Amino acid sequence: MSSDWYVYIVRCSDQSLYTGIARDVEARVLQHNAGDGARYTRSRLPVELVYREEADDRSAALKREYAIKRMRPADKRRLIGR
């Protein structure tokens, strides 16, 4: 059975990384690129999806998002394979 929730990371035009959660990651990335996403990404368009990870439920996705946001930049780059 497929997960309903995902944690994702996008790379912004300034090369910074933004982490979020969504049920439909592709639709969420489109929202970001349309300027309807998070305030952080609005001034850093376009964004590119660089990482996605399944979560068991919304709670698990939120916990993983928090853990990723607390990572050092080098650890985030390692996570996304760069």
mmCIF file of the N, C-alpha and C atoms, coordinates in Angstrom:
data_MODEL
# 
_entry.id   MODEL 
# 
loop_
_atom_site.group_PDB 
_atom_site.id 
_atom_site.type_symbol 
_atom_site.label_atom_id 
_atom_site.label_alt_id 
_atom_site.label_comp_id 
_atom_site.label_asym_id 
_atom_site.label_entity_id 
_atom_site.label_seq_id 
_atom_site.pdbx_PDB_ins_code 
_atom_site.Cartn_x 
_atom_site.Cartn_y 
_atom_site.Cartn_z 
_atom_site.occupancy 
_atom_site.B_iso_or_equiv 
_atom_site.pdbx_formal_charge 
_atom_site.auth_seq_id 
_atom_site.auth_comp_id 
_atom_site.auth_asym_id 
_atom_site.auth_atom_id 
_atom_site.pdbx_PDB_model_num 
ATOM 1   N N  . MET A 1 1  ? 0.839  -1.187 0.000  1.00 0.00 ? 1  MET A N  1 
ATOM 2   C CA . MET A 1 1  ? 0.000  0.000  0.000  1.00 0.00 ? 1  MET A CA 1 
ATOM 3   C C  . MET A 1 1  ? 0.880  1.245  0.000  1.00 0.00 ? 1  MET A C  1 
ATOM 4   N N  . SER A 1 2  ? 0.509  2.208  -0.823 1.00 0.00 ? 2  SER A N  1 
ATOM 5   C CA . SER A 1 2  ? 1.277  3.435  -0.956 1.00 0.00 ? 2  SER A CA 1 
ATOM 6   C C  . SER A 1 2  ? 0.952  4.411  0.184  1.00 0.00 ? 2  SER A C  1 
ATOM 7   N N  . SER A 1 3  ? 1.934  5.180  0.558  1.00 0.00 ? 3  SER A N  1 
ATOM 8   C CA . SER A 1 3  ? 1.755  6.167  1.621  1.00 0.00 ? 3  SER A CA 1 
ATOM 9   C C  . SER A 1 3  ? 0.918  7.343  1.127  1.00 0.00 ? 3  SER A C  1 
ATOM 10  N N  . ASP A 1 4  ? 0.183  7.945  2.022  1.00 0.00 ? 4  ASP A N  1 
ATOM 11  C CA . ASP A 1 4  ? -0.571 9.153  1.690  1.00 0.00 ? 4  ASP A CA 1 
ATOM 12  C C  . ASP A 1 4  ? 0.247  10.408 1.909  1.00 0.00 ? 4  ASP A C  1 
ATOM 13  N N  . TRP A 1 5  ? 1.351  10.324 2.656  1.00 0.00 ? 5  TRP A N  1 
ATOM 14  C CA . TRP A 1 5  ? 2.129  11.495 3.012  1.00 0.00 ? 5  TRP A CA 1 
ATOM 15  C C  . TRP A 1 5  ? 3.589  11.323 2.613  1.00 0.00 ? 5  TRP A C  1 
ATOM 16  N N  . TYR A 1 6  ? 4.183  12.442 2.237  1.00 0.00 ? 6  TYR A N  1 
ATOM 17  C CA . TYR A 1 6  ? 5.589  12.464 1.831  1.00 0.00 ? 6  TYR A CA 1 
ATOM 18  C C  . TYR A 1 6  ? 6.285  13.667 2.461  1.00 0.00 ? 6  TYR A C  1 
ATOM 19  N N  . VAL A 1 7  ? 7.572  13.505 2.679  1.00 0.00 ? 7  VAL A N  1 
ATOM 20  C CA . VAL A 1 7  ? 8.455  14.612 3.030  1.00 0.00 ? 7  VAL A CA 1 
ATOM 21  C C  . VAL A 1 7  ? 9.233  14.898 1.760  1.00 0.00 ? 7  VAL A C  1 
ATOM 22  N N  . TYR A 1 8  ? 9.404  16.172 1.429  1.00 0.00 ? 8  TYR A N  1 
ATOM 23  C CA . TYR A 1 8  ? 10.118 16.505 0.202  1.00 0.00 ? 8  TYR A CA 1 
ATOM 24  C C  . TYR A 1 8  ? 11.093 17.652 0.461  1.00 0.00 ? 8  TYR A C  1 
ATOM 25  N N  . ILE A 1 9  ? 12.089 17.726 -0.415 1.00 0.00 ? 9  ILE A N  1 
ATOM 26  C CA . ILE A 1 9  ? 13.042 18.837 -0.379 1.00 0.00 ? 9  ILE A CA 1 
ATOM 27  C C  . ILE A 1 9  ? 13.119 19.404 -1.789 1.00 0.00 ? 9  ILE A C  1 
ATOM 28  N N  . VAL A 1 10 ? 13.032 20.729 -1.883 1.00 0.00 ? 10 VAL A N  1 
ATOM 29  C CA . VAL A 1 10 ? 13.240 21.400 -3.162 1.00 0.00 ? 10 VAL A CA 1 
ATOM 30  C C  . VAL A 1 10 ? 14.465 22.286 -3.049 1.00 0.00 ? 10 VAL A C  1 
ATOM 31  N N  . ARG A 1 11 ? 15.153 22.413 -4.182 1.00 0.00 ? 11 ARG A N  1 
ATOM 32  C CA . ARG A 1 11 ? 16.283 23.343 -4.260 1.00 0.00 ? 11 ARG A CA 1 
ATOM 33  C C  . ARG A 1 11 ? 15.756 24.625 -4.896 1.00 0.00 ? 11 ARG A C  1 
ATOM 34  N N  . CYS A 1 12 ? 15.973 25.727 -4.211 1.00 0.00 ? 12 CYS A N  1 
ATOM 35  C CA . CYS A 1 12 ? 15.515 27.029 -4.691 1.00 0.00 ? 12 CYS A CA 1 
ATOM 36  C C  . CYS A 1 12 ? 16.542 27.617 -5.664 1.00 0.00 ? 12 CYS A C  1 
ATOM 37  N N  . SER A 1 13 ? 16.137 28.673 -6.366 1.00 0.00 ? 13 SER A N  1 
ATOM 38  C CA . SER A 1 13 ? 17.027 29.292 -7.355 1.00 0.00 ? 13 SER A CA 1 
ATOM 39  C C  . SER A 1 13 ? 18.303 29.837 -6.739 1.00 0.00 ? 13 SER A C  1 
ATOM 40  N N  . ASP A 1 14 ? 18.279 30.160 -5.444 1.00 0.00 ? 14 ASP A N  1 
ATOM 41  C CA . ASP A 1 14 ? 19.493 30.642 -4.770 1.00 0.00 ? 14 ASP A CA 1 
ATOM 42  C C  . ASP A 1 14 ? 20.310 29.492 -4.178 1.00 0.00 ? 14 ASP A C  1 
ATOM 43  N N  . GLN A 1 15 ? 19.957 28.255 -4.536 1.00 0.00 ? 15 GLN A N  1 
ATOM 44  C CA . GLN A 1 15 ? 20.627 27.021 -4.123 1.00 0.00 ? 15 GLN A CA 1 
ATOM 45  C C  . GLN A 1 15 ? 20.318 26.618 -2.682 1.00 0.00 ? 15 GLN A C  1 
ATOM 46  N N  . SER A 1 16 ? 19.451 27.349 -1.995 1.00 0.00 ? 16 SER A N  1 
ATOM 47  C CA . SER A 1 16 ? 19.041 26.929 -0.657 1.00 0.00 ? 16 SER A CA 1 
ATOM 48  C C  . SER A 1 16 ? 18.052 25.775 -0.783 1.00 0.00 ? 16 SER A C  1 
ATOM 49  N N  . LEU A 1 17 ? 17.872 25.053 0.310  1.00 0.00 ? 17 LEU A N  1 
ATOM 50  C CA . LEU A 1 17 ? 16.971 23.902 0.320  1.00 0.00 ? 17 LEU A CA 1 
ATOM 51  C C  . LEU A 1 17 ? 15.780 24.195 1.214  1.00 0.00 ? 17 LEU A C  1 
ATOM 52  N N  . TYR A 1 18 ? 14.596 23.822 0.746  1.00 0.00 ? 18 TYR A N  1 
ATOM 53  C CA . TYR A 1 18 ? 13.370 23.981 1.515  1.00 0.00 ? 18 TYR A CA 1 
ATOM 54  C C  . TYR A 1 18 ? 12.756 22.598 1.711  1.00 0.00 ? 18 TYR A C  1 
ATOM 55  N N  . THR A 1 19 ? 12.359 22.286 2.929  1.00 0.00 ? 19 THR A N  1 
ATOM 56  C CA . THR A 1 19 ? 11.772 20.998 3.266  1.00 0.00 ? 19 THR A CA 1 
ATOM 57  C C  . THR A 1 19 ? 10.309 21.188 3.645  1.00 0.00 ? 19 THR A C  1 
ATOM 58  N N  . GLY A 1 20 ? 9.448  20.303 3.142  1.00 0.00 ? 20 GLY A N  1 
ATOM 59  C CA . GLY A 1 20 ? 8.031  20.378 3.469  1.00 0.00 ? 20 GLY A CA 1 
ATOM 60  C C  . GLY A 1 20 ? 7.401  19.000 3.424  1.00 0.00 ? 20 GLY A C  1 
ATOM 61  N N  . ILE A 1 21 ? 6.086  18.951 3.676  1.00 0.00 ? 21 ILE A N  1 
ATOM 62  C CA . ILE A 1 21 ? 5.345  17.702 3.567  1.00 0.00 ? 21 ILE A CA 1 
ATOM 63  C C  . ILE A 1 21 ? 4.161  17.926 2.636  1.00 0.00 ? 21 ILE A C  1 
ATOM 64  N N  . ALA A 1 22 ? 3.709  16.856 2.013  1.00 0.00 ? 22 ALA A N  1 
ATOM 65  C CA . ALA A 1 22 ? 2.563  16.950 1.112  1.00 0.00 ? 22 ALA A CA 1 
ATOM 66  C C  . ALA A 1 22 ? 2.023  15.562 0.832  1.00 0.00 ? 22 ALA A C  1 
ATOM 67  N N  . ARG A 1 23 ? 0.786  15.514 0.409  1.00 0.00 ? 23 ARG A N  1 
ATOM 68  C CA . ARG A 1 23 ? 0.204  14.256 -0.070 1.00 0.00 ? 23 ARG A CA 1 
ATOM 69  C C  . ARG A 1 23 ? 0.546  14.051 -1.545 1.00 0.00 ? 23 ARG A C  1 
ATOM 70  N N  . ASP A 1 24 ? 0.531  15.117 -2.310 1.00 0.00 ? 24 ASP A N  1 
ATOM 71  C CA . ASP A 1 24 ? 0.845  15.079 -3.738 1.00 0.00 ? 24 ASP A CA 1 
ATOM 72  C C  . ASP A 1 24 ? 2.034  16.007 -3.973 1.00 0.00 ? 24 ASP A C  1 
ATOM 73  N N  . VAL A 1 25 ? 3.214  15.427 -4.010 1.00 0.00 ? 25 VAL A N  1 
ATOM 74  C CA . VAL A 1 25 ? 4.445  16.232 -4.080 1.00 0.00 ? 25 VAL A CA 1 
ATOM 75  C C  . VAL A 1 25 ? 4.524  17.021 -5.385 1.00 0.00 ? 25 VAL A C  1 
ATOM 76  N N  . GLU A 1 26 ? 4.173  16.390 -6.500 1.00 0.00 ? 26 GLU A N  1 
ATOM 77  C CA . GLU A 1 26 ? 4.258  17.090 -7.790 1.00 0.00 ? 26 GLU A CA 1 
ATOM 78  C C  . GLU A 1 26 ? 3.351  18.320 -7.808 1.00 0.00 ? 26 GLU A C  1 
ATOM 79  N N  . ALA A 1 27 ? 2.135  18.171 -7.293 1.00 0.00 ? 27 ALA A N  1 
ATOM 80  C CA . ALA A 1 27 ? 1.213  19.307 -7.235 1.00 0.00 ? 27 ALA A CA 1 
ATOM 81  C C  . ALA A 1 27 ? 1.754  20.389 -6.303 1.00 0.00 ? 27 ALA A C  1 
ATOM 82  N N  . ARG A 1 28 ? 2.380  19.992 -5.225 1.00 0.00 ? 28 ARG A N  1 
ATOM 83  C CA . ARG A 1 28 ? 2.933  20.964 -4.272 1.00 0.00 ? 28 ARG A CA 1 
ATOM 84  C C  . ARG A 1 28 ? 4.080  21.742 -4.899 1.00 0.00 ? 28 ARG A C  1 
ATOM 85  N N  . VAL A 1 29 ? 4.933  21.070 -5.657 1.00 0.00 ? 29 VAL A N  1 
ATOM 86  C CA . VAL A 1 29 ? 6.034  21.759 -6.336 1.00 0.00 ? 29 VAL A CA 1 
ATOM 87  C C  . VAL A 1 29 ? 5.469  22.754 -7.351 1.00 0.00 ? 29 VAL A C  1 
ATOM 88  N N  . LEU A 1 30 ? 4.416  22.363 -8.056 1.00 0.00 ? 30 LEU A N  1 
ATOM 89  C CA . LEU A 1 30 ? 3.772  23.290 -8.991 1.00 0.00 ? 30 LEU A CA 1 
ATOM 90  C C  . LEU A 1 30 ? 3.231  24.510 -8.245 1.00 0.00 ? 30 LEU A C  1 
ATOM 91  N N  . GLN A 1 31 ? 2.655  24.295 -7.060 1.00 0.00 ? 31 GLN A N  1 
ATOM 92  C CA . GLN A 1 31 ? 2.179  25.415 -6.239 1.00 0.00 ? 31 GLN A CA 1 
ATOM 93  C C  . GLN A 1 31 ? 3.325  26.351 -5.880 1.00 0.00 ? 31 GLN A C  1 
ATOM 94  N N  . HIS A 1 32 ? 4.440  25.759 -5.438 1.00 0.00 ? 32 HIS A N  1 
ATOM 95  C CA . HIS A 1 32 ? 5.609  26.586 -5.102 1.00 0.00 ? 32 HIS A CA 1 
ATOM 96  C C  . HIS A 1 32 ? 6.009  27.432 -6.313 1.00 0.00 ? 32 HIS A C  1 
ATOM 97  N N  . ASN A 1 33 ? 6.127  26.797 -7.479 1.00 0.00 ? 33 ASN A N  1 
ATOM 98  C CA . ASN A 1 33 ? 6.594  27.503 -8.673 1.00 0.00 ? 33 ASN A CA 1 
ATOM 99  C C  . ASN A 1 33 ? 5.591  28.520 -9.200 1.00 0.00 ? 33 ASN A C  1 
ATOM 100 N N  . ALA A 1 34 ? 4.328  28.383 -8.821 1.00 0.00 ? 34 ALA A N  1 
ATOM 101 C CA . ALA A 1 34 ? 3.310  29.366 -9.195 1.00 0.00 ? 34 ALA A CA 1 
ATOM 102 C C  . ALA A 1 34 ? 3.278  30.535 -8.212 1.00 0.00 ? 34 ALA A C  1 
ATOM 103 N N  . GLY A 1 35 ? 4.100  30.471 -7.165 1.00 0.00 ? 35 GLY A N  1 
ATOM 104 C CA . GLY A 1 35 ? 4.126  31.523 -6.162 1.00 0.00 ? 35 GLY A CA 1 
ATOM 105 C C  . GLY A 1 35 ? 3.075  31.340 -5.082 1.00 0.00 ? 35 GLY A C  1 
ATOM 106 N N  . ASP A 1 36 ? 2.414  30.176 -5.071 1.00 0.00 ? 36 ASP A N  1 
ATOM 107 C CA . ASP A 1 36 ? 1.359  29.895 -4.099 1.00 0.00 ? 36 ASP A CA 1 
ATOM 108 C C  . ASP A 1 36 ? 1.827  28.963 -2.991 1.00 0.00 ? 36 ASP A C  1 
ATOM 109 N N  . GLY A 1 37 ? 3.121  28.708 -2.919 1.00 0.00 ? 37 GLY A N  1 
ATOM 110 C CA . GLY A 1 37 ? 3.656  27.810 -1.896 1.00 0.00 ? 37 GLY A CA 1 
ATOM 111 C C  . GLY A 1 37 ? 4.054  28.583 -0.657 1.00 0.00 ? 37 GLY A C  1 
ATOM 112 N N  . ALA A 1 38 ? 5.038  28.080 0.025  1.00 0.00 ? 38 ALA A N  1 
ATOM 113 C CA . ALA A 1 38 ? 5.523  28.692 1.259  1.00 0.00 ? 38 ALA A CA 1 
ATOM 114 C C  . ALA A 1 38 ? 6.113  30.074 0.986  1.00 0.00 ? 38 ALA A C  1 
ATOM 115 N N  . ARG A 1 39 ? 6.002  30.940 1.958  1.00 0.00 ? 39 ARG A N  1 
ATOM 116 C CA . ARG A 1 39 ? 6.554  32.294 1.837  1.00 0.00 ? 39 ARG A CA 1 
ATOM 117 C C  . ARG A 1 39 ? 8.048  32.245 1.518  1.00 0.00 ? 39 ARG A C  1 
ATOM 118 N N  . TYR A 1 40 ? 8.751  31.279 2.117  1.00 0.00 ? 40 TYR A N  1 
ATOM 119 C CA . TYR A 1 40 ? 10.200 31.169 1.912  1.00 0.00 ? 40 TYR A CA 1 
ATOM 120 C C  . TYR A 1 40 ? 10.537 30.996 0.430  1.00 0.00 ? 40 TYR A C  1 
ATOM 121 N N  . THR A 1 41 ? 9.763  30.177 -0.272 1.00 0.00 ? 41 THR A N  1 
ATOM 122 C CA . THR A 1 41 ? 10.107 29.873 -1.661 1.00 0.00 ? 41 THR A CA 1 
ATOM 123 C C  . THR A 1 41 ? 9.653  30.949 -2.644 1.00 0.00 ? 41 THR A C  1 
ATOM 124 N N  . ARG A 1 42 ? 8.723  31.793 -2.262 1.00 0.00 ? 42 ARG A N  1 
ATOM 125 C CA . ARG A 1 42 ? 8.146  32.773 -3.201 1.00 0.00 ? 42 ARG A CA 1 
ATOM 126 C C  . ARG A 1 42 ? 9.181  33.692 -3.820 1.00 0.00 ? 42 ARG A C  1 
ATOM 127 N N  . SER A 1 43 ? 10.192 34.075 -3.071 1.00 0.00 ? 43 SER A N  1 
ATOM 128 C CA . SER A 1 43 ? 11.217 34.973 -3.606 1.00 0.00 ? 43 SER A CA 1 
ATOM 129 C C  . SER A 1 43 ? 12.439 34.210 -4.110 1.00 0.00 ? 43 SER A C  1 
ATOM 130 N N  . ARG A 1 44 ? 12.330 32.892 -4.186 1.00 0.00 ? 44 ARG A N  1 
ATOM 131 C CA . ARG A 1 44 ? 13.466 32.062 -4.596 1.00 0.00 ? 44 ARG A CA 1 
ATOM 132 C C  . ARG A 1 44 ? 13.078 31.114 -5.726 1.00 0.00 ? 44 ARG A C  1 
ATOM 133 N N  . LEU A 1 45 ? 12.206 31.571 -6.600 1.00 0.00 ? 45 LEU A N  1 
ATOM 134 C CA . LEU A 1 45 ? 11.709 30.735 -7.693 1.00 0.00 ? 45 LEU A CA 1 
ATOM 135 C C  . LEU A 1 45 ? 12.662 30.762 -8.868 1.00 0.00 ? 45 LEU A C  1 
ATOM 136 N N  . PRO A 1 46 ? 12.684 29.707 -9.668 1.00 0.00 ? 46 PRO A N  1 
ATOM 137 C CA . PRO A 1 46 ? 11.905 28.481 -9.524 1.00 0.00 ? 46 PRO A CA 1 
ATOM 138 C C  . PRO A 1 46 ? 12.544 27.519 -8.526 1.00 0.00 ? 46 PRO A C  1 
ATOM 139 N N  . VAL A 1 47 ? 11.754 26.548 -8.103 1.00 0.00 ? 47 VAL A N  1 
ATOM 140 C CA . VAL A 1 47 ? 12.272 25.486 -7.244 1.00 0.00 ? 47 VAL A CA 1 
ATOM 141 C C  . VAL A 1 47 ? 12.285 24.181 -8.037 1.00 0.00 ? 47 VAL A C  1 
ATOM 142 N N  . GLU A 1 48 ? 13.158 23.277 -7.608 1.00 0.00 ? 48 GLU A N  1 
ATOM 143 C CA . GLU A 1 48 ? 13.290 21.974 -8.268 1.00 0.00 ? 48 GLU A CA 1 
ATOM 144 C C  . GLU A 1 48 ? 13.248 20.888 -7.200 1.00 0.00 ? 48 GLU A C  1 
ATOM 145 N N  . LEU A 1 49 ? 12.415 19.891 -7.423 1.00 0.00 ? 49 LEU A N  1 
ATOM 146 C CA . LEU A 1 49 ? 12.327 18.770 -6.492 1.00 0.00 ? 49 LEU A CA 1 
ATOM 147 C C  . LEU A 1 49 ? 13.629 17.978 -6.534 1.00 0.00 ? 49 LEU A C  1 
ATOM 148 N N  . VAL A 1 50 ? 14.256 17.791 -5.367 1.00 0.00 ? 50 VAL A N  1 
ATOM 149 C CA . VAL A 1 50 ? 15.517 17.049 -5.320 1.00 0.00 ? 50 VAL A CA 1 
ATOM 150 C C  . VAL A 1 50 ? 15.446 15.829 -4.404 1.00 0.00 ? 50 VAL A C  1 
ATOM 151 N N  . TYR A 1 51 ? 14.366 15.703 -3.615 1.00 0.00 ? 51 TYR A N  1 
ATOM 152 C CA . TYR A 1 51 ? 14.272 14.576 -2.687 1.00 0.00 ? 51 TYR A CA 1 
ATOM 153 C C  . TYR A 1 51 ? 12.819 14.376 -2.278 1.00 0.00 ? 51 TYR A C  1 
ATOM 154 N N  . ARG A 1 52 ? 12.451 13.087 -2.150 1.00 0.00 ? 52 ARG A N  1 
ATOM 155 C CA . ARG A 1 52 ? 11.123 12.731 -1.656 1.00 0.00 ? 52 ARG A CA 1 
ATOM 156 C C  . ARG A 1 52 ? 11.253 11.449 -0.846 1.00 0.00 ? 52 ARG A C  1 
ATOM 157 N N  . GLU A 1 53 ? 10.494 11.382 0.232  1.00 0.00 ? 53 GLU A N  1 
ATOM 158 C CA . GLU A 1 53 ? 10.551 10.229 1.128  1.00 0.00 ? 53 GLU A CA 1 
ATOM 159 C C  . GLU A 1 53 ? 9.133  9.938  1.627  1.00 0.00 ? 53 GLU A C  1 
ATOM 160 N N  . GLU A 1 54 ? 8.728  8.682  1.555  1.00 0.00 ? 54 GLU A N  1 
ATOM 161 C CA . GLU A 1 54 ? 7.405  8.292  2.044  1.00 0.00 ? 54 GLU A CA 1 
ATOM 162 C C  . GLU A 1 54 ? 7.359  8.322  3.566  1.00 0.00 ? 54 GLU A C  1 
ATOM 163 N N  . ALA A 1 55 ? 6.184  8.642  4.085  1.00 0.00 ? 55 ALA A N  1 
ATOM 164 C CA . ALA A 1 55 ? 5.943  8.603  5.531  1.00 0.00 ? 55 ALA A CA 1 
ATOM 165 C C  . ALA A 1 55 ? 4.683  7.779  5.771  1.00 0.00 ? 55 ALA A C  1 
ATOM 166 N N  . ASP A 1 56 ? 4.610  7.150  6.926  1.00 0.00 ? 56 ASP A N  1 
ATOM 167 C CA . ASP A 1 56 ? 3.462  6.291  7.236  1.00 0.00 ? 56 ASP A CA 1 
ATOM 168 C C  . ASP A 1 56 ? 2.166  7.081  7.363  1.00 0.00 ? 56 ASP A C  1 
ATOM 169 N N  . ASP A 1 57 ? 2.251  8.302  7.895  1.00 0.00 ? 57 ASP A N  1 
ATOM 170 C CA . ASP A 1 57 ? 1.070  9.142  8.102  1.00 0.00 ? 57 ASP A CA 1 
ATOM 171 C C  . ASP A 1 57 ? 1.522  10.589 8.273  1.00 0.00 ? 57 ASP A C  1 
ATOM 172 N N  . ARG A 1 58 ? 0.573  11.498 8.473  1.00 0.00 ? 58 ARG A N  1 
ATOM 173 C CA . ARG A 1 58 ? 0.904  12.918 8.593  1.00 0.00 ? 58 ARG A CA 1 
ATOM 174 C C  . ARG A 1 58 ? 1.826  13.179 9.779  1.00 0.00 ? 58 ARG A C  1 
ATOM 175 N N  . SER A 1 59 ? 1.561  12.524 10.891 1.00 0.00 ? 59 SER A N  1 
ATOM 176 C CA . SER A 1 59 ? 2.390  12.710 12.080 1.00 0.00 ? 59 SER A CA 1 
ATOM 177 C C  . SER A 1 59 ? 3.836  12.308 11.814 1.00 0.00 ? 59 SER A C  1 
ATOM 178 N N  . ALA A 1 60 ? 4.023  11.169 11.168 1.00 0.00 ? 60 ALA A N  1 
ATOM 179 C CA . ALA A 1 60 ? 5.377  10.710 10.846 1.00 0.00 ? 60 ALA A CA 1 
ATOM 180 C C  . ALA A 1 60 ? 6.059  11.666 9.870  1.00 0.00 ? 60 ALA A C  1 
ATOM 181 N N  . ALA A 1 61 ? 5.297  12.188 8.924  1.00 0.00 ? 61 ALA A N  1 
ATOM 182 C CA . ALA A 1 61 ? 5.858  13.148 7.965  1.00 0.00 ? 61 ALA A CA 1 
ATOM 183 C C  . ALA A 1 61 ? 6.311  14.421 8.672  1.00 0.00 ? 61 ALA A C  1 
ATOM 184 N N  . LEU A 1 62 ? 5.491  14.914 9.588  1.00 0.00 ? 62 LEU A N  1 
ATOM 185 C CA . LEU A 1 62 ? 5.857  16.123 10.334 1.00 0.00 ? 62 LEU A CA 1 
ATOM 186 C C  . LEU A 1 62 ? 7.103  15.911 11.184 1.00 0.00 ? 62 LEU A C  1 
ATOM 187 N N  . LYS A 1 63 ? 7.198  14.749 11.811 1.00 0.00 ? 63 LYS A N  1 
ATOM 188 C CA . LYS A 1 63 ? 8.380  14.450 12.635 1.00 0.00 ? 63 LYS A CA 1 
ATOM 189 C C  . LYS A 1 63 ? 9.640  14.368 11.779 1.00 0.00 ? 63 LYS A C  1 
ATOM 190 N N  . ARG A 1 64 ? 9.530  13.736 10.614 1.00 0.00 ? 64 ARG A N  1 
ATOM 191 C CA . ARG A 1 64 ? 10.688 13.609 9.727  1.00 0.00 ? 64 ARG A CA 1 
ATOM 192 C C  . ARG A 1 64 ? 11.067 14.976 9.155  1.00 0.00 ? 64 ARG A C  1 
ATOM 193 N N  . GLU A 1 65 ? 10.068 15.793 8.798  1.00 0.00 ? 65 GLU A N  1 
ATOM 194 C CA . GLU A 1 65 ? 10.333 17.145 8.308  1.00 0.00 ? 65 GLU A CA 1 
ATOM 195 C C  . GLU A 1 65 ? 11.118 17.931 9.355  1.00 0.00 ? 65 GLU A C  1 
ATOM 196 N N  . TYR A 1 66 ? 10.696 17.854 10.591 1.00 0.00 ? 66 TYR A N  1 
ATOM 197 C CA . TYR A 1 66 ? 11.372 18.554 11.683 1.00 0.00 ? 66 TYR A CA 1 
ATOM 198 C C  . TYR A 1 66 ? 12.818 18.067 11.813 1.00 0.00 ? 66 TYR A C  1 
ATOM 199 N N  . ALA A 1 67 ? 13.009 16.757 11.728 1.00 0.00 ? 67 ALA A N  1 
ATOM 200 C CA . ALA A 1 67 ? 14.364 16.194 11.842 1.00 0.00 ? 67 ALA A CA 1 
ATOM 201 C C  . ALA A 1 67 ? 15.254 16.680 10.701 1.00 0.00 ? 67 ALA A C  1 
ATOM 202 N N  . ILE A 1 68 ? 14.718 16.713 9.494  1.00 0.00 ? 68 ILE A N  1 
ATOM 203 C CA . ILE A 1 68 ? 15.505 17.173 8.345  1.00 0.00 ? 68 ILE A CA 1 
ATOM 204 C C  . ILE A 1 68 ? 15.828 18.653 8.482  1.00 0.00 ? 68 ILE A C  1 
ATOM 205 N N  . LYS A 1 69 ? 14.861 19.448 8.911  1.00 0.00 ? 69 LYS A N  1 
ATOM 206 C CA . LYS A 1 69 ? 15.104 20.881 9.060  1.00 0.00 ? 69 LYS A CA 1 
ATOM 207 C C  . LYS A 1 69 ? 16.179 21.175 10.104 1.00 0.00 ? 69 LYS A C  1 
ATOM 208 N N  . ARG A 1 70 ? 16.364 20.286 11.052 1.00 0.00 ? 70 ARG A N  1 
ATOM 209 C CA . ARG A 1 70 ? 17.394 20.468 12.078 1.00 0.00 ? 70 ARG A CA 1 
ATOM 210 C C  . ARG A 1 70 ? 18.776 19.976 11.637 1.00 0.00 ? 70 ARG A C  1 
ATOM 211 N N  . MET A 1 71 ? 18.856 19.309 10.490 1.00 0.00 ? 71 MET A N  1 
ATOM 212 C CA . MET A 1 71 ? 20.143 18.799 10.000 1.00 0.00 ? 71 MET A CA 1 
ATOM 213 C C  . MET A 1 71 ? 21.068 19.942 9.583  1.00 0.00 ? 71 MET A C  1 
ATOM 214 N N  . ARG A 1 72 ? 22.345 19.667 9.681  1.00 0.00 ? 72 ARG A N  1 
ATOM 215 C CA . ARG A 1 72 ? 23.334 20.601 9.149  1.00 0.00 ? 72 ARG A CA 1 
ATOM 216 C C  . ARG A 1 72 ? 23.239 20.589 7.625  1.00 0.00 ? 72 ARG A C  1 
ATOM 217 N N  . PRO A 1 73 ? 23.595 21.690 6.965  1.00 0.00 ? 73 PRO A N  1 
ATOM 218 C CA . PRO A 1 73 ? 23.534 21.731 5.499  1.00 0.00 ? 73 PRO A CA 1 
ATOM 219 C C  . PRO A 1 73 ? 24.300 20.584 4.830  1.00 0.00 ? 73 PRO A C  1 
ATOM 220 N N  . ALA A 1 74 ? 25.460 20.232 5.343  1.00 0.00 ? 74 ALA A N  1 
ATOM 221 C CA . ALA A 1 74 ? 26.241 19.142 4.753  1.00 0.00 ? 74 ALA A CA 1 
ATOM 222 C C  . ALA A 1 74 ? 25.485 17.812 4.844  1.00 0.00 ? 74 ALA A C  1 
ATOM 223 N N  . ASP A 1 75 ? 24.781 17.604 5.941  1.00 0.00 ? 75 ASP A N  1 
ATOM 224 C CA . ASP A 1 75 ? 24.005 16.372 6.095  1.00 0.00 ? 75 ASP A CA 1 
ATOM 225 C C  . ASP A 1 75 ? 22.814 16.353 5.148  1.00 0.00 ? 75 ASP A C  1 
ATOM 226 N N  . LYS A 1 76 ? 22.203 17.510 4.918  1.00 0.00 ? 76 LYS A N  1 
ATOM 227 C CA . LYS A 1 76 ? 21.101 17.586 3.953  1.00 0.00 ? 76 LYS A CA 1 
ATOM 228 C C  . LYS A 1 76 ? 21.603 17.286 2.545  1.00 0.00 ? 76 LYS A C  1 
ATOM 229 N N  . ARG A 1 77 ? 22.764 17.838 2.185  1.00 0.00 ? 77 ARG A N  1 
ATOM 230 C CA . ARG A 1 77 ? 23.336 17.565 0.857  1.00 0.00 ? 77 ARG A CA 1 
ATOM 231 C C  . ARG A 1 77 ? 23.626 16.084 0.686  1.00 0.00 ? 77 ARG A C  1 
ATOM 232 N N  . ARG A 1 78 ? 24.112 15.448 1.745  1.00 0.00 ? 78 ARG A N  1 
ATOM 233 C CA . ARG A 1 78 ? 24.365 14.015 1.698  1.00 0.00 ? 78 ARG A CA 1 
ATOM 234 C C  . ARG A 1 78 ? 23.061 13.240 1.511  1.00 0.00 ? 78 ARG A C  1 
ATOM 235 N N  . LEU A 1 79 ? 22.018 13.673 2.206  1.00 0.00 ? 79 LEU A N  1 
ATOM 236 C CA . LEU A 1 79 ? 20.706 13.012 2.115  1.00 0.00 ? 79 LEU A CA 1 
ATOM 237 C C  . LEU A 1 79 ? 20.171 13.060 0.689  1.00 0.00 ? 79 LEU A C  1 
ATOM 238 N N  . ILE A 1 80 ? 20.320 14.198 0.025  1.00 0.00 ? 80 ILE A N  1 
ATOM 239 C CA . ILE A 1 80 ? 19.787 14.311 -1.332 1.00 0.00 ? 80 ILE A CA 1 
ATOM 240 C C  . ILE A 1 80 ? 20.776 13.832 -2.400 1.00 0.00 ? 80 ILE A C  1 
ATOM 241 N N  . GLY A 1 81 ? 21.940 13.385 -1.938 1.00 0.00 ? 81 GLY A N  1 
ATOM 242 C CA . GLY A 1 81 ? 22.907 12.822 -2.877 1.00 0.00 ? 81 GLY A CA 1 
ATOM 243 C C  . GLY A 1 81 ? 23.769 13.826 -3.594 1.00 0.00 ? 81 GLY A C  1 
ATOM 244 N N  . ARG A 1 82 ? 24.009 14.964 -2.951 1.00 0.00 ? 82 ARG A N  1 
ATOM 245 C CA . ARG A 1 82 ? 24.867 15.990 -3.563 1.00 0.00 ? 82 ARG A CA 1 
ATOM 246 C C  . ARG A 1 82 ? 25.864 16.509 -2.581 1.00 0.00 ? 82 ARG A C  1 
# 
